[in-house]
Amino acid sequence: MEKAKHIVVITGSPRRSGNSFAMTRAFTDACEAKGHSVTRFDAAFMNVRGCMACEHCYEKGDQACIFNDDFNTIARAVENADLVVLACPVYWYSFPAQIKAVLDKFFSFYMRGKRSDIMKGKKCALLSCLEETDMEIGNESVRTPYLRATELLGWNSIGEVIVPGVYEAGAIKSTDGEERAARLAELI
């Protein structure tokens, strides 16, 4: 039997009943059914300031950011995770501000990586949805920045599920988005 993995999911939607949350639930339920443990952080309901570009990352021992906010809790979980999953809708052709603050502070992992390989080789995945029906917009808005950032960190993507054409809460139910998110758990 395969060893159970520890998965960290970071969401970026302020809508608790939104479409990306439904995709997240489908994914985490499938992971837990396979015996994996899941820790979830809902960035929209946490206190994470944007990166200040001070480059003092990890100068306080194992504290990723010198500014003590909720990112340090997320960072410790990410450091210990086998898989990191980002889950969010597309807002204004980009990541929502709530998860973007977390992603910007991933810079601390890059800074640490200059001194250590502890984060290299980590697995990652992306779950996202957008109102636009043009899939290329989803690729440009979140997939490309996700792949570039995770490549810089030395992480390996196991997959991306991006669902176009959903906006109203619950619209994801009329697509295969939840099913595809759940199937992503098979790749762990």
Beta strands, then each sheet from edge to edge (+ up, - down):
strand 1: 6-11
strand 2: 37-42
strand 3: 83-89
strand 4: 123-129
strand 5: 156-163
sheet 1: 2+ 1+ 3+ 4+ 5+
end
